[in-house]
């Protein structure tokens, strides 16, 4: 379905660590990003949809005919969420927020690099479902571009911690790592980062994962004495560990309280979203459980160091947002200009056929190929010259946010507007409303009398 400029309204919602607790983020986060995208994209009036879910944020964006339609669609994503922890973002705020997220300014660990890959993965997921159209495509590619610029042109990620390394630093502050045995649950990106940070200070590592081969692949990348187990062996592994870092992508609890009952004094750090560790584990007297909410204290020092760079990134976002908004304006104007030229081309082709037919009827020799080319060249020149001024006017209108003029032009020059002089209207109702409003009252009265 062809959509006009009025369909390009982005609306977003964000539930993140800055406003919400871990369990509140869990409430909104869907088990599958693809399912969340599909559910939004199927909403009435939604033409594009994108969902970003990480360990400390759950966000959704839609493109709809109006901001109100976008908010209605996103209400389903926020079902059951405390409204005080959800931020609703209008068109421009959504675009800015995406850039800010990509730059790491919204991350628990300021400037962390993982978010770039997470946005790219979410983009590919939504695009694979056909839910990414021109508006979100431009917005997301611009966000990724700005995120990469921020890291290459500023010190926003210089010396910064990943969430995995922040978890390890927290463990060190609570327990100490010398002579310790650490259990890492998971073998994905976050777990891998945590294992590599633990690799040097601890004496022994255990990698537990649902798939043993993935755990073994991670173990081969480490220098410390490392063993691997499947998740069903967690009770045995936990009994040997002083520190547990859990970072899987499982929608269900992976570390149950029963698995920790036989453990000794153990520091358990859960950086998964949704949480890996069963809440009942917190009641075990010999186990200390920490989640993302408590990890935030470790990142404050890094945040202070990155503040100067963050200000430079904010300025960069300001400039890139202006470019993106101008890009949208040009596209909207070009859409109307294209419709105007398409209408002119249809009329030109029809009139050329009529003129050539008349010339052939009046000449025994017909119209030569050279004469046809002359006629077509003249018609092209007329169209170009006649539409030159309106083209510039439409571009100026877009730059000034004069969407009333843009929308009127789209209605006037859209495919539905193609007056046929061979069958002139004989009643006022047969005349397009846009034309009727501009016709002299005397002509309208005459048609009414004839009718």
C-alpha positions as a Markdown table, in Angstrom:
| # | Residue | x | y | z |
|---|---|---|---|---|
| 1 | Unk | 0.0 | 0.0 | 0.0 |
| 2 | Unk | 1.4 | 3.4 | -1.0 |
| 3 | Unk | 1.7 | 5.8 | 2.0 |
| 4 | Unk | 1.9 | 9.5 | 1.8 |
| 5 | Unk | 4.0 | 11.9 | 3.9 |
| 6 | Unk | 1.5 | 11.9 | 6.7 |
| 7 | Unk | 2.3 | 8.3 | 7.5 |
| 8 | Unk | 5.9 | 9.0 | 8.5 |
| 9 | Unk | 5.3 | 9.6 | 12.2 |
| 10 | Unk | 7.6 | 7.7 | 14.6 |
| 11 | Unk | 6.4 | 7.0 | 18.2 |
| 12 | Unk | 8.5 | 5.2 | 20.7 |
| 13 | Unk | 8.3 | 3.8 | 24.3 |
| 14 | Unk | 11.2 | 3.0 | 26.6 |
| 15 | Unk | 11.5 | 1.1 | 29.9 |
| 16 | Unk | 15.1 | 1.1 | 31.0 |
| 17 | Unk | 17.4 | 1.0 | 34.0 |
| 18 | Unk | 17.3 | 4.8 | 34.4 |
| 19 | Unk | 13.6 | 4.7 | 35.4 |
| 20 | Unk | 12.7 | 1.1 | 36.2 |
| 21 | Unk | 13.8 | -1.8 | 38.3 |
| 22 | Unk | 14.9 | -5.1 | 36.8 |
| 23 | Unk | 11.6 | -6.8 | 37.5 |
| 24 | Unk | 9.7 | -3.9 | 35.8 |
| 25 | Unk | 11.9 | -4.3 | 32.7 |
| 26 | Unk | 11.1 | -8.0 | 32.8 |
| 27 | Unk | 7.4 | -7.3 | 32.8 |
| 28 | Unk | 7.5 | -5.5 | 29.5 |
| 29 | Unk | 10.2 | -7.5 | 27.7 |
| 30 | Unk | 8.8 | -10.1 | 25.4 |
| 31 | Unk | 10.2 | -13.6 | 25.3 |
| 32 | Unk | 11.1 | -13.1 | 21.6 |
| 33 | Unk | 12.0 | -9.8 | 19.9 |
| 34 | Unk | 10.6 | -11.2 | 16.7 |
| 35 | Unk | 7.3 | -11.9 | 18.3 |
| 36 | Unk | 7.1 | -8.4 | 19.8 |
| 37 | Unk | 7.9 | -6.9 | 16.4 |
| 38 | Unk | 5.3 | -9.0 | 14.6 |
| 39 | Unk | 2.6 | -8.1 | 17.2 |
| 40 | Unk | 3.3 | -4.4 | 16.8 |
| 41 | Unk | 3.5 | -4.6 | 13.0 |
| 42 | Unk | 0.1 | -6.4 | 12.9 |
| 43 | Unk | -1.6 | -3.5 | 14.7 |
| 44 | Unk | -4.0 | -1.4 | 12.7 |
| 45 | Unk | -2.4 | 1.7 | 11.2 |
| 46 | Unk | 1.2 | 0.6 | 11.8 |
| 47 | Unk | 3.4 | 0.6 | 8.8 |
| 48 | Unk | 6.8 | -0.1 | 10.4 |
| 49 | Unk | 7.9 | -1.5 | 13.7 |
| 50 | Unk | 11.2 | -2.1 | 15.7 |
| 51 | Unk | 11.9 | -3.5 | 19.1 |
| 52 | Unk | 15.1 | -3.3 | 21.1 |
| 53 | Unk | 15.5 | -5.6 | 24.2 |
| 54 | Unk | 18.7 | -5.8 | 26.1 |
| 55 | Unk | 19.6 | -6.8 | 29.7 |
| 56 | Unk | 18.7 | -3.3 | 30.9 |
| 57 | Unk | 16.1 | -1.9 | 28.5 |
| 58 | Unk | 13.0 | -2.8 | 26.6 |
| 59 | Unk | 12.0 | -0.3 | 23.8 |
| 60 | Unk | 9.6 | -0.3 | 20.9 |
| 61 | Unk | 9.1 | 2.1 | 18.0 |
| 62 | Unk | 6.4 | 2.2 | 15.4 |
| 63 | Unk | 5.6 | 4.3 | 12.3 |
| 64 | Unk | 1.9 | 5.1 | 12.0 |
| 65 | Unk | -0.4 | 7.5 | 10.3 |
| 66 | Unk | -0.7 | 9.7 | 13.4 |
| 67 | Unk | 1.1 | 9.9 | 16.7 |
| 68 | Unk | -2.2 | 8.9 | 18.4 |
| 69 | Unk | -2.3 | 5.7 | 16.3 |
| 70 | Unk | 1.3 | 5.0 | 17.3 |
| 71 | Unk | 0.6 | 5.4 | 21.0 |
| 72 | Unk | -2.5 | 3.1 | 20.7 |
| 73 | Unk | -0.3 | 0.4 | 19.1 |
| 74 | Unk | 2.4 | 0.7 | 21.7 |
| 75 | Unk | -0.1 | 0.4 | 24.5 |
| 76 | Unk | -0.2 | -3.3 | 23.8 |
| 77 | Unk | 3.6 | -3.6 | 24.3 |
| 78 | Unk | 3.3 | -1.8 | 27.6 |
| 79 | Unk | 0.4 | -3.9 | 28.9 |
| 80 | Unk | 0.8 | -4.5 | 32.6 |
| 81 | Unk | 3.7 | -2.1 | 33.0 |
| 82 | Unk | 3.6 | 0.7 | 35.7 |
| 83 | Unk | 3.1 | 3.8 | 33.5 |
| 84 | Unk | 5.4 | 5.9 | 35.7 |
| 85 | Unk | 8.5 | 3.9 | 34.6 |
| 86 | Unk | 7.7 | 4.1 | 30.8 |
| 87 | Unk | 8.8 | 7.0 | 28.7 |
| 88 | Unk | 6.7 | 7.8 | 25.7 |
| 89 | Unk | 8.6 | 9.5 | 22.9 |
| 90 | Unk | 7.2 | 11.6 | 20.1 |
| 91 | Unk | 8.6 | 11.7 | 16.5 |
| 92 | Unk | 11.7 | 13.9 | 17.1 |
| 93 | Unk | 12.3 | 12.5 | 20.6 |
| 94 | Unk | 12.3 | 8.9 | 19.3 |
| 95 | Unk | 14.9 | 9.8 | 16.6 |
| 96 | Unk | 17.1 | 11.5 | 19.2 |
| 97 | Unk | 16.7 | 8.7 | 21.7 |
| 98 | Unk | 17.8 | 6.0 | 19.2 |
| 99 | Unk | 21.0 | 8.0 | 18.5 |
| 100 | Unk | 21.6 | 8.5 | 22.2 |
| 101 | Unk | 21.2 | 4.7 | 22.8 |
| 102 | Unk | 23.5 | 3.8 | 20.0 |
| 103 | Unk | 26.1 | 6.2 | 21.3 |
| 104 | Unk | 26.0 | 4.5 | 24.7 |
| 105 | Unk | 24.7 | 7.6 | 26.5 |
| 106 | Unk | 21.7 | 5.7 | 27.8 |
| 107 | Unk | 23.6 | 2.6 | 28.8 |
| 108 | Unk | 24.2 | 1.4 | 32.4 |
| 109 | Unk | 27.9 | 1.5 | 31.5 |
| 110 | Unk | 28.3 | 4.8 | 29.8 |
| 111 | Unk | 29.8 | 4.4 | 26.3 |
| 112 | Unk | 29.8 | 0.6 | 26.3 |
| 113 | Unk | 30.3 | -0.9 | 22.9 |
| 114 | Unk | 27.8 | -3.9 | 23.0 |
| 115 | Unk | 24.8 | -1.8 | 22.3 |
| 116 | Unk | 25.9 | -1.2 | 18.7 |
| 117 | Unk | 25.8 | -4.9 | 18.0 |
| 118 | Unk | 22.5 | -5.3 | 19.8 |
| 119 | Unk | 20.8 | -2.5 | 17.8 |
| 120 | Unk | 22.2 | -4.0 | 14.6 |
| 121 | Unk | 20.8 | -7.5 | 15.5 |
| 122 | Unk | 17.4 | -6.0 | 16.4 |
| 123 | Unk | 17.4 | -4.1 | 13.1 |
| 124 | Unk | 18.1 | -7.3 | 11.1 |
| 125 | Unk | 15.4 | -9.1 | 13.0 |
| 126 | Unk | 12.8 | -6.5 | 12.2 |
| 127 | Unk | 13.9 | -6.1 | 8.6 |
| 128 | Unk | 13.8 | -9.9 | 8.2 |
| 129 | Unk | 10.1 | -9.7 | 9.1 |
| 130 | Unk | 9.4 | -6.9 | 6.6 |
| 131 | Unk | 8.7 | -4.5 | 9.4 |
| 132 | Unk | 11.4 | -1.9 | 8.5 |
| 133 | Unk | 10.4 | 0.7 | 5.9 |
| 134 | Unk | 12.0 | 3.8 | 4.7 |
| 135 | Unk | 11.4 | 5.9 | 7.8 |
| 136 | Unk | 12.9 | 3.5 | 10.4 |
| 137 | Unk | 15.5 | 2.4 | 8.0 |
| 138 | Unk | 16.9 | 5.9 | 7.8 |
| 139 | Unk | 16.5 | 6.4 | 11.6 |
| 140 | Unk | 18.3 | 3.2 | 12.5 |
| 141 | Unk | 21.1 | 3.5 | 10.0 |
| 142 | Unk | 21.7 | 7.0 | 11.1 |
| 143 | Unk | 21.7 | 5.9 | 14.8 |
| 144 | Unk | 24.3 | 3.2 | 14.0 |
| 145 | Unk | 26.4 | 5.8 | 12.0 |
| 146 | Unk | 26.3 | 8.2 | 14.9 |
| 147 | Unk | 27.2 | 5.5 | 17.4 |
| 148 | Unk | 30.3 | 4.5 | 15.4 |
| 149 | Unk | 31.3 | 8.2 | 15.0 |
| 150 | Unk | 31.0 | 8.8 | 18.7 |
| 151 | Unk | 33.4 | 5.9 | 19.5 |
| 152 | Unk | 35.9 | 6.8 | 16.8 |
| 153 | Unk | 35.9 | 10.6 | 17.3 |
| 154 | Unk | 35.5 | 11.0 | 21.0 |
| 155 | Unk | 36.7 | 9.2 | 24.2 |
| 156 | Unk | 33.2 | 8.0 | 25.1 |
| 157 | Unk | 34.3 | 4.4 | 25.3 |
| 158 | Unk | 37.9 | 4.9 | 26.3 |
| 159 | Unk | 38.7 | 2.7 | 29.3 |
| 160 | Unk | 35.0 | 2.0 | 29.7 |
| 161 | Unk | 33.6 | -1.2 | 31.3 |
| 162 | Unk | 31.4 | -3.7 | 29.6 |
| 163 | Unk | 28.5 | -4.9 | 31.7 |
| 164 | Unk | 30.3 | -8.2 | 32.1 |
| 165 | Unk | 33.5 | -6.5 | 33.4 |
| 166 | Unk | 31.4 | -4.3 | 35.7 |
| 167 | Unk | 29.9 | -7.5 | 37.2 |
| 168 | Unk | 33.4 | -8.9 | 37.8 |
| 169 | Unk | 34.6 | -5.7 | 39.4 |
| 170 | Unk | 31.5 | -5.8 | 41.6 |
| 171 | Unk | 32.4 | -9.4 | 42.6 |
| 172 | Unk | 35.9 | -8.4 | 43.4 |
| 173 | Unk | 34.7 | -5.6 | 45.7 |
| 174 | Unk | 32.4 | -8.0 | 47.5 |
| 175 | Unk | 34.4 | -11.2 | 47.7 |
| 176 | Unk | 37.9 | -10.8 | 46.2 |
| 177 | Unk | 39.1 | -12.9 | 43.2 |
| 178 | Unk | 42.5 | -14.2 | 44.4 |
| 179 | Unk | 42.5 | -18.0 | 44.8 |
| 180 | Unk | 38.8 | -18.0 | 43.8 |
| 181 | Unk | 36.9 | -20.4 | 41.7 |
| 182 | Unk | 34.3 | -18.7 | 39.5 |
| 183 | Unk | 31.3 | -20.2 | 37.7 |
| 184 | Unk | 30.1 | -18.5 | 34.6 |
| 185 | Unk | 26.6 | -19.5 | 33.5 |
| 186 | Unk | 26.1 | -19.0 | 29.8 |
| 187 | Unk | 28.4 | -18.8 | 26.8 |
| 188 | Unk | 27.0 | -15.9 | 24.8 |
| 189 | Unk | 28.5 | -12.4 | 24.4 |
| 190 | Unk | 27.9 | -11.2 | 27.9 |
| 191 | Unk | 29.1 | -14.4 | 29.5 |
| 192 | Unk | 32.1 | -14.5 | 27.3 |
| 193 | Unk | 33.1 | -11.0 | 28.3 |
| 194 | Unk | 32.7 | -11.9 | 32.0 |
| 195 | Unk | 34.8 | -15.1 | 31.6 |
| 196 | Unk | 37.6 | -13.2 | 29.8 |
| 197 | Unk | 37.8 | -10.6 | 32.6 |
| 198 | Unk | 37.8 | -13.4 | 35.2 |
| 199 | Unk | 40.5 | -15.3 | 33.3 |
| 200 | Unk | 43.5 | -13.7 | 34.8 |
| 201 | Unk | 42.6 | -13.1 | 38.5 |
| 202 | Unk | 40.8 | -16.3 | 39.5 |
| 203 | Unk | 42.5 | -19.7 | 40.0 |
| 204 | Unk | 39.8 | -21.8 | 38.3 |
| 205 | Unk | 36.9 | -21.3 | 36.0 |
| 206 | Unk | 33.8 | -23.4 | 35.3 |
| 207 | Unk | 31.6 | -22.7 | 32.3 |
| 208 | Unk | 28.0 | -24.0 | 32.5 |
| 209 | Unk | 25.9 | -23.9 | 29.4 |
| 210 | Unk | 22.8 | -25.6 | 27.9 |
| 211 | Unk | 25.0 | -26.7 | 25.0 |
| 212 | Unk | 28.3 | -28.3 | 26.2 |
| 213 | Unk | 30.0 | -27.6 | 22.8 |
| 214 | Unk | 29.5 | -23.8 | 23.2 |
| 215 | Unk | 30.9 | -23.9 | 26.7 |
| 216 | Unk | 34.0 | -25.9 | 25.4 |
| 217 | Unk | 34.5 | -23.3 | 22.6 |
| 218 | Unk | 34.6 | -20.5 | 25.2 |
| 219 | Unk | 36.9 | -22.6 | 27.5 |
| 220 | Unk | 39.4 | -22.9 | 24.7 |
| 221 | Unk | 39.7 | -19.1 | 24.6 |
| 222 | Unk | 40.8 | -18.9 | 28.2 |
| 223 | Unk | 44.2 | -19.4 | 29.9 |
| 224 | Unk | 43.0 | -20.3 | 33.4 |
| 225 | Unk | 42.3 | -23.9 | 34.3 |
| 226 | Unk | 38.7 | -24.2 | 32.9 |
| 227 | Unk | 36.2 | -27.0 | 33.0 |
| 228 | Unk | 32.8 | -27.2 | 31.4 |
| 229 | Unk | 29.4 | -28.6 | 32.5 |
| 230 | Unk | 25.8 | -28.8 | 31.2 |
| 231 | Unk | 23.2 | -26.8 | 33.1 |
| 232 | Unk | 21.8 | -30.0 | 34.8 |
| 233 | Unk | 25.2 | -30.2 | 36.6 |
| 234 | Unk | 24.8 | -26.7 | 38.2 |
| 235 | Unk | 24.4 | -27.9 | 41.8 |
| 236 | Unk | 27.7 | -29.7 | 41.7 |
| 237 | Unk | 29.4 | -26.7 | 39.9 |
| 238 | Unk | 27.9 | -24.2 | 42.3 |
| 239 | Unk | 29.2 | -26.1 | 45.3 |
| 240 | Unk | 32.7 | -25.7 | 44.0 |
| 241 | Unk | 32.4 | -22.0 | 43.2 |
| 242 | Unk | 33.1 | -18.9 | 45.3 |
| 243 | Unk | 31.6 | -16.5 | 42.7 |
| 244 | Unk | 28.8 | -17.1 | 40.2 |
| 245 | Unk | 28.2 | -14.8 | 37.2 |
| 246 | Unk | 25.0 | -15.7 | 35.3 |
| 247 | Unk | 24.3 | -14.2 | 31.8 |
| 248 | Unk | 22.2 | -16.4 | 29.6 |
| 249 | Unk | 19.4 | -15.3 | 27.2 |
| 250 | Unk | 16.9 | -17.8 | 28.7 |
| 251 | Unk | 13.3 | -16.6 | 29.2 |
| 252 | Unk | 13.1 | -18.8 | 32.3 |
| 253 | Unk | 15.1 | -19.1 | 35.5 |
| 254 | Unk | 18.3 | -21.0 | 34.9 |
| 255 | Unk | 19.8 | -21.0 | 38.4 |
| 256 | Unk | 17.2 | -22.3 | 40.8 |
| 257 | Unk | 17.4 | -21.9 | 44.6 |
| 258 | Unk | 17.8 | -25.7 | 44.9 |
| 259 | Unk | 21.0 | -25.6 | 42.9 |
| 260 | Unk | 22.6 | -23.3 | 45.5 |
| 261 | Unk | 21.5 | -25.0 | 48.7 |
| 262 | Unk | 24.7 | -27.1 | 49.0 |
| 263 | Unk | 27.0 | -24.2 | 48.0 |
| 264 | Unk | 29.2 | -22.5 | 50.6 |
| 265 | Unk | 29.6 | -18.8 | 51.0 |
| 266 | Unk | 28.8 | -17.7 | 47.4 |
| 267 | Unk | 28.6 | -14.3 | 45.7 |
| 268 | Unk | 26.0 | -14.6 | 42.9 |
| 269 | Unk | 25.8 | -11.9 | 40.2 |
| 270 | Unk | 22.9 | -12.0 | 37.8 |
| 271 | Unk | 23.3 | -9.8 | 34.8 |
| 272 | Unk | 20.7 | -11.5 | 32.6 |
| 273 | Unk | 17.5 | -10.0 | 31.4 |
| 274 | Unk | 15.1 | -11.5 | 32.3 |
| 275 | Unk | 16.9 | -12.7 | 35.4 |
| 276 | Unk | 18.5 | -16.1 | 35.5 |
| 277 | Unk | 18.5 | -16.6 | 39.3 |
| 278 | Unk | 15.3 | -17.7 | 41.0 |
| 279 | Unk | 14.2 | -15.0 | 43.5 |
| 280 | Unk | 14.0 | -17.7 | 46.3 |
| 281 | Unk | 17.8 | -17.9 | 46.2 |
| 282 | Unk | 18.0 | -14.6 | 48.0 |
| 283 | Unk | 16.6 | -16.2 | 51.1 |
| 284 | Unk | 19.6 | -18.6 | 51.4 |
| 285 | Unk | 21.7 | -17.4 | 54.3 |
| 286 | Unk | 25.1 | -18.4 | 52.7 |
| 287 | Unk | 24.3 | -16.9 | 49.3 |
| 288 | Unk | 24.5 | -13.2 | 48.4 |
| 289 | Unk | 22.6 | -12.4 | 45.2 |
| 290 | Unk | 23.1 | -9.2 | 43.2 |
| 291 | Unk | 21.4 | -8.0 | 40.0 |
| 292 | Unk | 21.6 | -5.2 | 37.5 |
| 293 | Unk | 20.2 | -2.7 | 40.0 |
| 294 | Unk | 23.2 | -3.2 | 42.3 |
| 295 | Unk | 25.8 | -3.3 | 39.6 |
| 296 | Unk | 25.0 | 0.3 | 38.7 |
| 297 | Unk | 27.1 | 1.5 | 41.7 |
| 298 | Unk | 30.2 | 0.1 | 40.0 |
| 299 | Unk | 29.7 | 2.2 | 36.9 |
| 300 | Unk | 29.5 | 5.6 | 38.5 |
| 301 | Unk | 33.2 | 6.2 | 38.4 |
| 302 | Unk | 33.4 | 5.4 | 34.7 |
| 303 | Unk | 30.4 | 7.6 | 34.1 |
| 304 | Unk | 32.2 | 10.6 | 35.7 |
| 305 | Unk | 35.3 | 10.0 | 33.6 |
| 306 | Unk | 33.2 | 9.9 | 30.4 |
| 307 | Unk | 31.2 | 13.0 | 31.1 |
| 308 | Unk | 33.3 | 15.4 | 29.0 |
| 309 | Unk | 33.2 | 13.0 | 26.1 |
| 310 | Unk | 29.4 | 12.6 | 26.6 |
| 311 | Unk | 28.9 | 16.4 | 26.1 |
| 312 | Unk | 30.8 | 16.2 | 22.8 |
| 313 | Unk | 28.6 | 13.3 | 21.7 |
| 314 | Unk | 25.5 | 15.2 | 22.6 |
| 315 | Unk | 26.6 | 18.0 | 20.2 |
| 316 | Unk | 27.3 | 15.4 | 17.6 |
| 317 | Unk | 23.7 | 14.0 | 18.0 |
| 318 | Unk | 22.3 | 17.5 | 17.6 |
| 319 | Unk | 24.0 | 17.9 | 14.3 |
| 320 | Unk | 23.1 | 14.5 | 13.0 |
| 321 | Unk | 19.5 | 14.9 | 14.1 |
| 322 | Unk | 19.2 | 18.1 | 12.0 |
| 323 | Unk | 20.6 | 16.2 | 9.0 |
| 324 | Unk | 18.1 | 13.3 | 9.5 |
| 325 | Unk | 15.1 | 15.7 | 9.8 |
| 326 | Unk | 16.2 | 17.5 | 6.7 |
| 327 | Unk | 16.6 | 14.2 | 4.9 |
| 328 | Unk | 13.0 | 13.3 | 5.8 |
| 329 | Unk | 11.8 | 16.7 | 4.6 |
| 330 | Unk | 13.6 | 16.2 | 1.2 |
| 331 | Unk | 12.1 | 12.7 | 0.9 |
| 332 | Unk | 8.6 | 14.0 | 1.6 |
| 333 | Unk | 8.9 | 16.8 | -0.9 |
| 334 | Unk | 10.4 | 14.4 | -3.5 |
| 335 | Unk | 7.4 | 12.1 | -3.0 |
| 336 | Unk | 5.0 | 14.9 | -3.9 |
| 337 | Unk | 7.3 | 16.2 | -6.7 |
| 338 | Unk | 7.4 | 12.6 | -8.1 |
| 339 | Unk | 3.6 | 12.4 | -8.0 |
| 340 | Unk | 3.4 | 15.8 | -9.8 |
| 341 | Unk | 5.7 | 14.7 | -12.6 |
| 342 | Unk | 3.9 | 11.3 | -12.9 |
| 343 | Unk | 0.6 | 13.2 | -13.4 |
| 344 | Unk | 2.3 | 15.5 | -15.9 |
| 345 | Unk | 3.8 | 12.6 | -17.8 |
| 346 | Unk | 0.4 | 10.9 | -18.1 |
| 347 | Unk | -1.1 | 14.1 | -19.5 |
| 348 | Unk | 1.8 | 14.6 | -21.8 |
| 349 | Unk | 1.6 | 11.1 | -23.2 |
| 350 | Unk | -2.1 | 11.4 | -23.8 |
| 351 | Unk | -1.8 | 14.8 | -25.5 |
| 352 | Unk | 1.0 | 13.5 | -27.7 |
| 353 | Unk | -1.0 | 10.6 | -28.8 |
| 354 | Unk | -3.9 | 12.9 | -29.6 |
| 355 | Unk | -1.7 | 15.4 | -31.5 |
| 356 | Unk | 0.1 | 12.7 | -33.5 |
| 357 | Unk | -3.2 | 11.0 | -34.4 |
| 358 | Unk | -4.6 | 14.3 | -35.7 |
| 359 | Unk | -1.4 | 15.0 | -37.7 |
| 360 | Unk | -1.5 | 11.5 | -39.2 |
| 361 | Unk | -5.1 | 12.0 | -40.1 |
| 362 | Unk | -4.3 | 15.2 | -42.0 |
| 363 | Unk | -1.3 | 13.9 | -43.9 |
| 364 | Unk | -1.1 | 11.1 | -46.5 |
| 365 | Unk | 2.5 | 10.4 | -45.4 |
| 366 | Unk | 1.8 | 10.3 | -41.7 |
| 367 | Unk | 4.2 | 11.5 | -39.1 |
| 368 | Unk | 7.9 | 10.6 | -39.5 |
| 369 | Unk | 10.1 | 9.4 | -36.7 |
| 370 | Unk | 12.1 | 12.6 | -36.7 |
| 371 | Unk | 8.9 | 14.6 | -36.4 |
| 372 | Unk | 7.8 | 12.4 | -33.5 |
| 373 | Unk | 11.1 | 13.1 | -31.7 |
| 374 | Unk | 10.6 | 16.8 | -32.2 |
| 375 | Unk | 7.1 | 16.7 | -30.7 |
| 376 | Unk | 8.3 | 14.6 | -27.8 |
| 377 | Unk | 11.2 | 16.9 | -27.1 |
| 378 | Unk | 9.0 | 19.9 | -27.2 |
| 379 | Unk | 6.5 | 18.2 | -24.8 |
| 380 | Unk | 9.4 | 17.3 | -22.4 |
| 381 | Unk | 10.7 | 20.8 | -22.4 |
| 382 | Unk | 7.2 | 22.2 | -21.7 |
| 383 | Unk | 6.8 | 19.8 | -18.7 |
| 384 | Unk | 10.2 | 20.6 | -17.3 |
| 385 | Unk | 9.8 | 24.4 | -17.6 |
| 386 | Unk | 6.2 | 24.5 | -16.3 |
| 387 | Unk | 7.1 | 22.3 | -13.3 |
| 388 | Unk | 10.4 | 23.9 | -12.4 |
| 389 | Unk | 8.9 | 26.7 | -10.3 |
| 390 | Unk | 6.4 | 24.4 | -8.5 |
| 391 | Unk | 9.2 | 21.9 | -7.8 |
| 392 | Unk | 11.3 | 24.6 | -6.0 |
| 393 | Unk | 8.3 | 25.9 | -4.2 |
| 394 | Unk | 7.5 | 22.4 | -2.8 |
| 395 | Unk | 11.1 | 21.9 | -1.7 |
| 396 | Unk | 11.0 | 25.3 | 0.1 |
| 397 | Unk | 7.7 | 24.4 | 1.7 |
| 398 | Unk | 9.2 | 21.1 | 3.0 |
| 399 | Unk | 12.2 | 23.0 | 4.5 |
| 400 | Unk | 9.8 | 25.4 | 6.2 |
| 401 | Unk | 7.6 | 22.6 | 7.5 |
| 402 | Unk | 4.7 | 23.9 | 5.4 |
| 403 | Unk | 3.0 | 20.5 | 5.3 |
| 404 | Unk | -0.4 | 22.0 | 4.4 |
| 405 | Unk | 1.0 | 23.0 | 1.0 |
| 406 | Unk | 2.7 | 19.6 | 0.6 |
| 407 | Unk | -0.4 | 17.6 | 1.4 |
| 408 | Unk | -2.6 | 19.8 | -0.9 |
| 409 | Unk | -0.1 | 19.3 | -3.7 |
| 410 | Unk | -0.1 | 15.6 | -3.1 |
| 411 | Unk | -3.9 | 15.5 | -3.4 |
| 412 | Unk | -3.8 | 17.6 | -6.5 |
| 413 | Unk | -1.1 | 15.8 | -8.4 |
| 414 | Unk | -1.7 | 12.2 | -7.0 |
| 415 | Unk | -2.6 | 9.4 | -9.4 |
| 416 | Unk | -6.3 | 9.9 | -8.7 |
| 417 | Unk | -6.1 | 13.4 | -10.2 |
| 418 | Unk | -5.9 | 13.0 | -14.0 |
| 419 | Unk | -8.6 | 15.1 | -15.7 |
| 420 | Unk | -9.7 | 13.7 | -19.1 |
| 421 | Unk | -10.7 | 16.5 | -21.5 |
| 422 | Unk | -12.5 | 14.0 | -23.7 |
| 423 | Unk | -15.2 | 13.6 | -21.0 |
| 424 | Unk | -15.6 | 16.9 | -19.3 |
| 425 | Unk | -17.7 | 17.1 | -16.1 |
| 426 | Unk | -21.3 | 18.1 | -16.6 |
| 427 | Unk | -22.3 | 18.4 | -13.0 |
| 428 | Unk | -20.6 | 20.1 | -10.0 |
| 429 | Unk | -20.4 | 16.8 | -8.1 |
| 430 | Unk | -18.3 | 15.3 | -11.0 |
| 431 | Unk | -15.6 | 17.9 | -10.5 |
| 432 | Unk | -12.8 | 17.1 | -8.0 |
| 433 | Unk | -13.2 | 19.1 | -4.8 |
| 434 | Unk | -9.8 | 20.7 | -5.1 |
| 435 | Unk | -10.7 | 22.0 | -8.6 |
| 436 | Unk | -14.3 | 23.0 | -7.6 |
| 437 | Unk | -12.9 | 25.2 | -4.8 |
| 438 | Unk | -10.8 | 27.1 | -7.4 |
| 439 | Unk | -13.4 | 27.5 | -10.2 |
| 440 | Unk | -15.3 | 30.7 | -10.7 |
| 441 | Unk | -18.8 | 30.7 | -9.0 |
| 442 | Unk | -20.4 | 31.5 | -12.4 |
| 443 | Unk | -19.2 | 28.3 | -14.0 |
| 444 | Unk | -20.5 | 26.2 | -11.0 |
| 445 | Unk | -23.9 | 28.0 | -11.2 |
| 446 | Unk | -24.1 | 27.3 | -15.0 |
| 447 | Unk | -23.4 | 23.6 | -14.5 |
| 448 | Unk | -26.0 | 23.5 | -11.8 |
| 449 | Unk | -28.6 | 25.1 | -14.1 |
| 450 | Unk | -27.8 | 22.8 | -16.9 |
| 451 | Unk | -28.2 | 19.8 | -14.6 |
